[in-house]
Amino acid sequence: MPKELKFKVGDLIKVFGISMFPFYKDLEDGACGVIIEALDDNDDTNPEKIPSFFFFDYIVLINSKEYFMFEEEMRLYEDDYCDACECDPCDCNWGIE
């Protein structure tokens, strides 16, 4: 039976509690990223599935780099987005005169 994952590919997230890990030295708590792959090591239906490194749950793209993350290190990004370009913070200056 596959493991039930909380997030899905494409979710915008913030990472927390990563400062104690040396391989996250480039990141600060609160860094934003997007989930690019959900890893599921418990999927017994696919015999060719290669287990992920240290049983991580996701691969997350942050600042153009891929990071392996546990689900407990992430929270959904829930801030308000710009109505014009849907980015936060707004970088289009749409409607500002």
Backbone as a printed PyTorch tensor [residue, N CA C, xyz], in Angstrom:
tensor([[[  0.8460,  -1.1850,   0.0000],
         [  0.0000,   0.0000,   0.0000],
         [  0.8900,   1.2460,   0.0000]],

        [[  0.6950,   2.1660,  -0.9500],
         [  1.5140,   3.3840,  -0.9970],
         [  1.2850,   4.2710,   0.2240]],

        [[  2.3290,   4.9550,   0.6080],
         [  2.2570,   5.9060,   1.7230],
         [  1.3960,   7.0950,   1.3170]],

        [[  0.5670,   7.5680,   2.2060],
         [ -0.2870,   8.7290,   1.9400],
         [  0.5210,  10.0060,   2.1740]],

        [[  0.7740,  10.7690,   1.1250],
         [  1.5510,  11.9930,   1.2260],
         [  0.6280,  13.1990,   1.3620]],

        [[  1.0680,  14.1720,   2.1500],
         [  0.2770,  15.3750,   2.4520],
         [  0.2760,  16.3770,   1.2970]],

        [[  1.4010,  16.4930,   0.5870],
         [  1.5510,  17.4750,  -0.4840],
         [  1.5670,  16.7800,  -1.8390]],

        [[  1.3790,  17.5680,  -2.8940],
         [  1.4180,  17.0210,  -4.2460],
         [  2.3970,  17.8300,  -5.0970]],

        [[  2.7790,  17.2800,  -6.2170],
         [  3.6850,  17.9670,  -7.1380],
         [  3.0490,  19.2880,  -7.5580]],

        [[  3.8410,  20.3410,  -7.5080],
         [  3.3700,  21.6760,  -7.8800],
         [  2.9810,  22.5380,  -6.6950]],

        [[  2.8560,  21.9460,  -5.5100],
         [  2.5180,  22.7380,  -4.3210],
         [  3.6540,  23.6870,  -3.9750]],

        [[  3.3080,  24.9090,  -3.6290],
         [  4.2550,  25.9100,  -3.1780],
         [  4.3660,  25.7680,  -1.6590]],

        [[  5.5940,  25.6110,  -1.1720],
         [  5.7910,  25.3460,   0.2500],
         [  6.8650,  26.2600,   0.8380]],

        [[  6.9110,  26.3090,   2.1710],
         [  7.9930,  26.9350,   2.9220],
         [  8.6340,  25.8400,   3.7560]],

        [[  9.9540,  25.9210,   3.9400],
         [ 10.6570,  24.9000,   4.7160],
         [ 11.0260,  25.4470,   6.0930]],

        [[ 10.9770,  24.5700,   7.0920],
         [ 11.2700,  24.9380,   8.4760],
         [ 12.0430,  23.8270,   9.1730]],

        [[ 12.8370,  24.1950,  10.1760],
         [ 13.5500,  23.2270,  10.9890],
         [ 14.6940,  22.5460,  10.2760]],

        [[ 15.3010,  23.2280,   9.3260],
         [ 16.3580,  22.6030,   8.5310],
         [ 17.7560,  23.0940,   8.9010]],

        [[ 17.8460,  24.0520,   9.7990],
         [ 19.1440,  24.6700,  10.1130],
         [ 20.1250,  23.7040,  10.7600]],

        [[ 19.6540,  22.6210,  11.3590],
         [ 20.5610,  21.6910,  12.0210],
         [ 21.1750,  20.6750,  11.0550]],

        [[ 20.7510,  20.6710,   9.7980],
         [ 21.2860,  19.7450,   8.8150],
         [ 22.3430,  20.4350,   7.9510]],

        [[ 23.5730,  19.9300,   7.9140],
         [ 24.6360,  20.5980,   7.1490],
         [ 24.3940,  20.6290,   5.6430]],

        [[ 23.6400,  19.6760,   5.0860],
         [ 23.4190,  19.6730,   3.6430],
         [ 22.3660,  20.6970,   3.2200]],

        [[ 21.7530,  21.4090,   4.1620],
         [ 20.8350,  22.5060,   3.8570],
         [ 21.4790,  23.8520,   4.1860]],

        [[ 22.7880,  23.9260,   4.2130],
         [ 23.4810,  25.1400,   4.6600],
         [ 23.1490,  26.3740,   3.8180]],

        [[ 22.7010,  26.1850,   2.5810],
         [ 22.3600,  27.3100,   1.7050],
         [ 20.9750,  27.8840,   2.0010]],

        [[ 20.1790,  27.1750,   2.7970],
         [ 18.7880,  27.5610,   3.0160],
         [ 18.5710,  28.1350,   4.4040]],

        [[ 17.5900,  29.0040,   4.5000],
         [ 17.1570,  29.5440,   5.7880],
         [ 15.7290,  29.0840,   6.0470]],

        [[ 15.3590,  29.0160,   7.3170],
         [ 13.9770,  28.6890,   7.6430],
         [ 13.0570,  29.7050,   6.9800]],

        [[ 11.9900,  29.2150,   6.3870],
         [ 11.0480,  30.0840,   5.7010],
         [ 11.3050,  30.1990,   4.2110]],

        [[ 12.3590,  29.5420,   3.7050],
         [ 12.6320,  29.5770,   2.2740],
         [ 11.4740,  28.9410,   1.5110]],

        [[ 11.1520,  29.5180,   0.3570],
         [ 10.0320,  29.0210,  -0.4490],
         [ 10.5450,  28.1190,  -1.5630]],

        [[  9.7430,  27.1420,  -1.8860],
         [ 10.0850,  26.2340,  -2.9630],
         [  8.8380,  25.6040,  -3.5420]],

        [[  9.0420,  24.8080,  -4.5860],
         [  7.9300,  24.0920,  -5.2090],
         [  8.2940,  22.6120,  -5.2570]],

        [[  7.3200,  21.7790,  -4.9600],
         [  7.5360,  20.3390,  -4.9810],
         [  7.5760,  19.8820,  -6.4300]],

        [[  8.6870,  19.2390,  -6.8230],
         [  8.8170,  18.7680,  -8.1980],
         [  8.6620,  17.2580,  -8.3120]],

        [[  8.7860,  16.5540,  -7.1740],
         [  8.5630,  15.1060,  -7.2110],
         [  8.1670,  14.6150,  -5.8270]],

        [[  7.1400,  13.7810,  -5.7850],
         [  6.7270,  13.1290,  -4.5490],
         [  7.2940,  11.7130,  -4.5790]],

        [[  8.0940,  11.3750,  -3.5830],
         [  8.7410,  10.0640,  -3.5190],
         [  7.8910,   9.1320,  -2.6690]],

        [[  7.6940,   7.9320,  -3.1420],
         [  6.8790,   6.9750,  -2.4030],
         [  7.5890,   5.6330,  -2.3630]],

        [[  8.3700,   5.4090,  -1.3240],
         [  9.1400,   4.1780,  -1.1920],
         [  8.2910,   2.9710,  -0.8410]],

        [[  7.0980,   3.1870,  -0.3580],
         [  6.2650,   2.0760,   0.0640],
         [  5.3750,   1.5550,  -1.0570]],

        [[  5.6290,   1.9660,  -2.2760],
         [  4.8240,   1.5210,  -3.4020],
         [  5.2850,   0.1360,  -3.8380]],

        [[  4.6180,  -0.8980,  -3.3460],
         [  4.9840,  -2.2720,  -3.6610],
         [  4.4760,  -2.7080,  -5.0250]],

        [[  3.6850,  -1.8870,  -5.6860],
         [  3.1190,  -2.2690,  -6.9770],
         [  4.1160,  -2.0920,  -8.1140]],

        [[  5.1950,  -1.3550,  -7.8920],
         [  6.1930,  -1.1160,  -8.9280],
         [  7.5150,  -1.7650,  -8.5200]],

        [[  7.8400,  -2.9560,  -9.0550],
         [  9.0740,  -3.6420,  -8.6570],
         [ 10.3510,  -2.9460,  -9.1180]],

        [[ 10.2560,  -2.0340, -10.1110],
         [ 11.4400,  -1.3310, -10.6040],
         [ 11.7070,  -0.0340,  -9.8520]],

        [[ 10.8670,   0.2940,  -8.9050],
         [ 11.0100,   1.5340,  -8.1240],
         [ 12.2890,   1.4810,  -7.3060]],

        [[ 13.1260,   2.4870,  -7.4440],
         [ 14.3610,   2.5890,  -6.6720],
         [ 14.0790,   3.4190,  -5.4300]],

        [[ 14.3650,   2.8870,  -4.2370],
         [ 14.0920,   3.6540,  -3.0110],
         [ 14.8530,   4.9710,  -2.9940]],

        [[ 14.2290,   6.0040,  -2.4620],
         [ 14.8790,   7.3080,  -2.3770],
         [ 15.9010,   7.3280,  -1.2510]],

        [[ 16.8530,   8.2150,  -1.3560],
         [ 17.9340,   8.3800,  -0.4000],
         [ 17.3890,   8.7160,   0.9810]],

        [[ 17.6700,   7.8900,   1.9720],
         [ 17.2290,   8.0970,   3.3600],
         [ 15.7170,   8.1920,   3.5130]],

        [[ 14.9810,   7.6570,   2.5580],
         [ 13.5240,   7.6130,   2.6470],
         [ 12.8880,   9.0050,   2.7390]],

        [[ 13.4380,   9.9550,   2.0160],
         [ 12.8350,  11.2890,   1.9370],
         [ 11.4580,  11.1840,   1.2900]],

        [[ 10.6280,  12.1970,   1.5120],
         [  9.2760,  12.1910,   0.9730],
         [  9.1420,  12.9560,  -0.3420]],

        [[  9.9590,  13.9950,  -0.5290],
         [  9.7910,  14.8760,  -1.6850],
         [ 11.1400,  15.3610,  -2.2120]],

        [[ 11.1150,  15.7870,  -3.4780],
         [ 12.2040,  16.5830,  -4.0400],
         [ 11.6110,  17.9660,  -4.2660]],

        [[ 12.2780,  18.9820,  -3.7160],
         [ 11.7660,  20.3560,  -3.7520],
         [ 12.7760,  21.2390,  -4.4800]],

        [[ 12.2830,  22.0940,  -5.3500],
         [ 13.1150,  23.0560,  -6.0720],
         [ 13.0810,  24.3790,  -5.3190]],

        [[ 14.2630,  24.7860,  -4.8200],
         [ 14.3970,  26.0420,  -4.0920],
         [ 15.6080,  26.7750,  -4.6520]],

        [[ 15.4080,  27.9800,  -5.1140],
         [ 16.4980,  28.7960,  -5.6800],
         [ 17.2620,  28.0380,  -6.7550]],

        [[ 16.5520,  27.4010,  -7.6540],
         [ 17.1060,  26.6650,  -8.7930],
         [ 17.9510,  25.4480,  -8.4000]],

        [[ 17.8070,  24.9620,  -7.1800],
         [ 18.4990,  23.7570,  -6.7310],
         [ 17.4780,  22.7580,  -6.2170]],

        [[ 17.7670,  21.4660,  -6.4350],
         [ 16.8870,  20.4120,  -5.9560],
         [ 17.3450,  19.9450,  -4.5800]],

        [[ 16.3890,  19.8030,  -3.6650],
         [ 16.6710,  19.3320,  -2.3150],
         [ 15.7290,  18.1840,  -1.9770]],

        [[ 16.2570,  17.1710,  -1.2960],
         [ 15.4270,  16.1050,  -0.7570],
         [ 14.8810,  16.5910,   0.5770]],

        [[ 13.5720,  16.4220,   0.8110],
         [ 12.9320,  16.9340,   2.0240],
         [ 12.0070,  15.8880,   2.6340]],

        [[ 11.9000,  15.9690,   3.9520],
         [ 10.8930,  15.2000,   4.6680],
         [  9.6240,  16.0350,   4.7610]],

        [[  8.4930,  15.3770,   4.8350],
         [  7.2160,  16.0710,   4.9250],
         [  7.1350,  16.9670,   6.1590]],

        [[  7.7700,  16.5480,   7.2430],
         [  7.7280,  17.3150,   8.4960],
         [  8.4720,  18.6410,   8.4030]],

        [[  9.3130,  18.8190,   7.3910],
         [ 10.1020,  20.0470,   7.2300],
         [  9.3700,  21.1080,   6.4150]],

        [[  8.1420,  20.8110,   5.9760],
         [  7.4600,  21.7050,   5.0470],
         [  6.0770,  22.1090,   5.5490]],

        [[  5.6630,  23.3070,   5.1200],
         [  4.3010,  23.7990,   5.3260],
         [  3.8460,  24.4440,   4.0240]],

        [[  2.5550,  24.3760,   3.7540],
         [  2.0340,  25.0300,   2.5580],
         [  2.2580,  26.5300,   2.6490]],

        [[  2.5930,  27.1310,   1.5440],
         [  2.7490,  28.5740,   1.4540],
         [  1.3540,  29.1590,   1.3400]],

        [[  0.9310,  29.9400,   2.3290],
         [ -0.4520,  30.4010,   2.3840],
         [ -0.6060,  31.9090,   2.3550]],

        [[  0.4110,  32.6570,   1.9510],
         [  0.2840,  34.1140,   1.8710],
         [ -0.5900,  34.4960,   0.6840]],

        [[ -1.0470,  35.7340,   0.6790],
         [ -1.8670,  36.2210,  -0.4260],
         [ -1.0000,  36.4660,  -1.6520]],

        [[ -1.5380,  36.1110,  -2.7910],
         [ -0.8300,  36.3070,  -4.0510],
         [ -1.3120,  37.5850,  -4.7300]],

        [[ -0.5000,  38.1300,  -5.6130],
         [ -0.8690,  39.2800,  -6.4280],
         [ -1.9920,  38.8610,  -7.3750]],

        [[ -3.0440,  39.6670,  -7.5040],
         [ -4.1540,  39.3320,  -8.3820],
         [ -3.7540,  39.3490,  -9.8550]],

        [[ -2.7550,  40.1450, -10.2040],
         [ -2.3810,  40.2890, -11.6080],
         [ -1.4490,  39.1760, -12.0690]],

        [[ -0.3900,  38.9340, -11.3170],
         [  0.6110,  37.9650, -11.7750],
         [  0.6730,  36.7270, -10.8930]],

        [[ -0.1040,  36.6970,  -9.8100],
         [ -0.1730,  35.5740,  -8.8880],
         [  1.1710,  35.2440,  -8.2610]],

        [[  2.0110,  36.2340,  -8.0710],
         [  3.2780,  36.0000,  -7.4020],
         [  3.2910,  36.7650,  -6.0800]],

        [[  4.1160,  36.3090,  -5.1690],
         [  4.1900,  36.9530,  -3.8670],
         [  5.6450,  36.9390,  -3.4210]],

        [[  6.2860,  38.0200,  -3.2350],
         [  5.7280,  39.3560,  -3.4060],
         [  5.5600,  39.6910,  -4.8910]],

        [[  4.6880,  40.6210,  -5.1580],
         [  4.4090,  41.0040,  -6.5470],
         [  5.6570,  41.6190,  -7.1700]],

        [[  6.0440,  41.1050,  -8.3390],
         [  7.1980,  41.6830,  -9.0260],
         [  6.8180,  42.3010, -10.3660]],

        [[  5.5190,  42.4420, -10.6090],
         [  5.1040,  43.0080, -11.8980],
         [  4.7280,  44.4730, -11.7950]],

        [[  4.4870,  44.9660, -10.5630],
         [  4.0600,  46.3510, -10.3460],
         [  2.8280,  46.7100, -11.1580]],

        [[  2.0020,  45.7330, -11.4570],
         [  0.7970,  45.9540, -12.2320],
         [ -0.1550,  46.8240, -11.4350]],

        [[ -0.6600,  47.8410, -12.0630],
         [ -1.6220,  48.7230, -11.4210],
         [ -1.0050,  49.7820, -10.5330]],

        [[  0.3080,  49.8250, -10.4210],
         [  0.9670,  50.8430,  -9.5960],
         [  1.4170,  51.9630, -10.5050]],

        [[  0.9200,  53.1860, -10.2410],
         [  1.2800,  54.3060, -11.1210],
         [  2.2150,  55.2460, -10.4220]]])
